[in-house]
Amino acid sequence: LVQMLSVPCPPSYELLHGFHAARSAWHHAAQRPEKRRYVAAFAAFLAAARPCQSKARLLTRATLKLNAGRSLEELALACDNTFVRELPGDSTRANFPREVFDAAYSCVAPTAVPQPELLAFSEDVADLIGLDVSETQQPLFAEVFAGNQILPGFDPVATAYAGHQFGTFAGQLGDGRAISLGEVIHRADTETDRWELQLKGAGKTPYSR
């Protein structure tokens, strides 16, 4: 796994080798206090595998926990971002207000803010997405949901859409300041739910007006 981290975009057989090594480490540590250390290593592996990350994430979905009590890192790694994977994206990466053609979304990073602090959170929502409530007290929680840090597994995008306003076609609208982080999968009892995590007021996007 350490060797894999030095490979910018490993061939598929190397990617599989690193995946199986990380998966073995995950299962070995599943019931141990040092589990978080292996999650961090798995996250580092996925980051090193960019731009092959989407393939690696598809391979890892079945091995990551889908139930309650996950850390933020586990939550992000368990995302299944079908919207980004299956729909056409904006070919231009520049982030400024503009007309976007032939795309359902634009990849855009949230605008960072200085020294974010947690003011409130919902335990009910934490339960819905399978997040350990204790994670909300970690500094990383405020950093992630302020848009300062993008965890491996998240694919931040702004969504394009159009519609009518007051009886007139308004043309391109879209998410002007809302940025989706990813689609969280959570298994509760026999049901598997999909929840979209979205930041509001996270900075300008190509759809800002």
Disulfide bonds with the S-S distance in Angstrom:
Cys9-Cys52 2.49
